[in-house]
Amino acid sequence: MKLLTKEQFRLADAYTIKTEPISSVDLMERAATSCVDVITKFTDEKDLICILCGPGNNGGDGLAIARMLAESGKNVSVILTDKSDKLSPDAATNFQRLQKTSVNFFYLTDTQLPFEKITVWIDAIFGTGLNKVVEKNIADLIHKVNSTGATIFSIDLPSGLFADKHTPASAGVIHASTTLTFQQLKRCMLYAENAHRIGEVKVLDIGLDEHYIESLTSTHELVDRSMIKKSLKPRKRFSHKGNFGHALLIGGSYGKAGAIVLSAKACVRSGAGLTTVHTIKTTGAALQSAMPEVMLSTCEGDKVFALPDLTSYNAIAAGPGLGIYEETANMIGQLLQKINSPLVLDADALNIIAQNKNLLNHIPENTIITPHKKEFERLFGTFENDFQRNDFQITASVKHKIVIVLKGVYTSISTPDGKCFFNTTGNAGLAKGGSGDTLTGIIAAMLAQGLNATDAAIAAVYIHGLAADCAIKKIHPYSLTASDVTEYLSEAFMQTV
C-alpha cells in the first residue's frame, strides 16, 4: 500500500470527487460520519464536548461533526479560530447547516472561552494542511487545551504536526488521546518522536479510490497482508525438504547460547528445509537437546572463531549471541569475503562491523542487516530526529546496495533501489530480549526458500509481528517472550499463506 504525502492525499480526494462521483461537501460528510461513529462510542450524555475548528476543510470536518453530535443529543460547543467569512467553501456550507442546531459558538478572540468544564475536545484546526509552525494565538490555544487534561480527539492529524517532515519539539502541537486519521497512516505517525502527540491511532476508511492511490508514485509503502501473500506460496503436494533450502546460522558463545537457540527454532518453524547451526560445543549440546531438527557444526572453546565449509548452504545468518572478540571479528571478516549465498547480519555481527567500519564496504550486495536504533547509530552515527534517520537509512541502503531492517514499532525496511517499507504488525510485547534473534531466524528461512532479499525481509518482519499479535490474544504483552512468538508462527502463516 503506497504511503501518500499530504499533496497526494489532496489529489486522491480530488480524483474520488471527480470519478465516484461525489461532491466535496458530501465526501466531507462521509468523513465526519466515520469520526462520529467512533467518538460516540467513547463519550456519553454527561460529557461536555468542544470542537476546535479552523478555516479550512479540516475545520469543515469539525463543523459537520459538531452538527451530527448535537443532533444525537450531545452537549456541544464550537470554537472557531478565524472569522466565519474566512471559511473554505465546504466549511462555510457546514457552518450554515450548524446554525440550525443548539450548538454554542465562540471565536478565538472572545474574552470568555469554555476551558474549565470541557471533558472532551475535538481538534479540527489544521489536519494535514499545515506547512509552517503555528502562530502564537493558535499555539496558546493548543497549550491551554493540552493543559486541561481532558480527552482529545484529533481529526486526521493533531493540529500543529507536519504530515511529511519533522516537527520541532518546541512547536505548538495538540497532544491527542486518539487520532482519527482518514484512509491510511501518515508518515509522521510512523516515528516514535510523535507518539506522545498522536496517541492511539484509528484509521477510518472514507472511500478514497484505492486504484488511484496505488497508481501514484511513492518511495514509501505500508506493508499489508496482500503484499505478503504474493511472496509466500502454498507448498506443492510433491515437494520435499530439498525444495526449501538449507540455512546456516552462525552464533552463540559462552553465556549467550539462548540467542542462537531462539534463531534456530524460528528458522525451523518458518519453513527452511534444513537448518544447521555453527556454534561452540557447549551451546551445540544444549541445542541438540532442545531442537533435534537442527544439525550442528561446532568450534572448540568458548567462542566461534572459524567458519565451516559454506558451499552447501542456500542462506546464512550470523550474529546472534556471537560475542565481540578479536577471533569473532576475524571470522566475520572472512565470512564477508568468502560468502556466495544470501546473508543476514544481526546483533554482534553488526557490533563487530561498527567497531571495524571498513567492513561496511565489504558487505556483499543484497545482504540484509537488522539493527535496532542503537546498533544503527553505532554503524552510521547519531541523528537529530526520526525523519533524518529514516532518510539516511534509505541513502545507506542505496550506497551499500543492502537491505536495512531498522527495528522498531513500525519497523522500516529500506532497499537498494531507494524504497522503504513500513511494517504494520507487532506490539509492545516484542520489546524483549530475544525478539531480534527470532526475527533473524525467520529471515534466514525465507532466504533459504528462495525469496529475494527485499521480499524475505518484508515477509519475515510481517510474519514475526503477526505471530506476536496472535500471541497476545492469549498472553499479556508483559509476559510475552521470544519463544512464545515462535510458538505462534504457525498461526501467522495460516493467516497469510
C-alpha positions, 0 to 999 in steps of 0.5 A: 500500500503506497504511503501518500504525502499530504499533496497526494492525499489532496489529489486522491480526494480530488480524483474520488470527487471527480470519478465516484462521483461525489461532491466535496461537501458530501465526501466531507460528510462521509468523513465526519460520519466515520469520526462520529461513529467512533467518538460516540462510542467513547463519550456519553450524555454527561460529557461536555464536548468542544470542537476546535475548528479552523478555516479550512476543510479540516475545520469543515470536518469539525463543523459537520461533526459538531452538527451530527453530535448535537443532533444525537443529543450531545452537549456541544460547543464550537470554537472557531479560530478565524472569522466565519467569512474566512471559511473554505467553501465546504466549511462555510456550507457546514457552518450554515447547516450548524446554525440550525442546531443548539450548538454554542459558538465562540471565536478565538478572540472572545474574552470568555472561552469554555476551558474549565468544564470541557471533558472532551475536545475535538481538534479540527484546526489544521489536519494535514494542511499545515506547512509552517509552525503555528502562530502564537494565538493558535499555539496558546490555544493548543497549550491551554487545551493540552493543559486541561487534561481532558480527552482529545480527539484529533481529526486526521492529524493533531493540529500543529504536526507536519504530515511529511517532515519533522516537527520541532519539539518546541512547536505548538502541537495538540497532544491527542488521546486518539487520532482519527486519521482518514484512509491510511497512516501518515508518515509522521505517525510512523516515528516514535518522536510523535507518539506522545502527540498522536496517541492511539491511532484509528484509521477510518476508511472514507472511500478514497479510490484505492486504484488511484492511490496505488497508481501514484508514485511513492518511495514509501509503502505500508506493508499489508497482508496482500503484499505478503501473500504474493511472496509466500506460496502454498507448498506443492503436494510433491515437494520435499525438504530439498525444495526449501533450502538449507540455512546456516546460522552462525552464533552463540558463545559462552553465556549467550547460547539462548540467542542462537537457540531462539534463531534456530527454532524460528528458522525451523518453524518458518519453513527452511528445509534444513537448518544447521547451526555453527556454534561452540560445543557447549551451546551445540549440546544444549541445542541438540537437546532442545531442537533435534531438527537442527544439525550442528557444526561446532568450534572448540572453546568458548567462542566461534572463531572459524567458519565451516565449509559454506558451499552447501548452504542456500542462506546464512545468518550470523550474529546472534549471541556471537560475542565481540572478540578479536577471533569473532571479528576475524571470522566475520571478516572472512565470512564477508569475503568468502560468502556466495549465498544470501546473508543476514547480519544481526546483533554482534555481527553488526557490533563487530562491523561498527567497531571495524567500519571498513567492513561496511564496504565489504558487505556483499550486495543484497545482504540484509542487516537488522539493527535496532536504533542503537546498533544503527547509530553505532554503524552510521552515527547519531541523528537529530530526529526520526525523519533524518534517520529514516532518510539516511537509512534509505541513502545507506541502503542505496550506497551499500546496495543492502537491505536495512531492517531498522527495528522498531514499532513500525519497523522500516525496511529500506532497499537498494533501489531507494524504497522503504517499507513500513511494517504494520504488525507487532506490539509492545510485547516484542520489546524483549530480549530475544525478539531480534534473534527470532526475527533473524531466524525467520529471515534466514528461512525465507532466504533459504526458500528462495525469496529475494532479499527485499521480499524475505525481509518484508515477509519475515518482519510481517510474519514475526509481528503477526505471530506476536499479535496472535500471541497476545490474544492469549498472553499479556504483552508483559509476559510475552517472550521470544519463544512464545512468538515462535510458538505462534508462527504457525498461526501467522502463516495460516493467516497469510499463506 
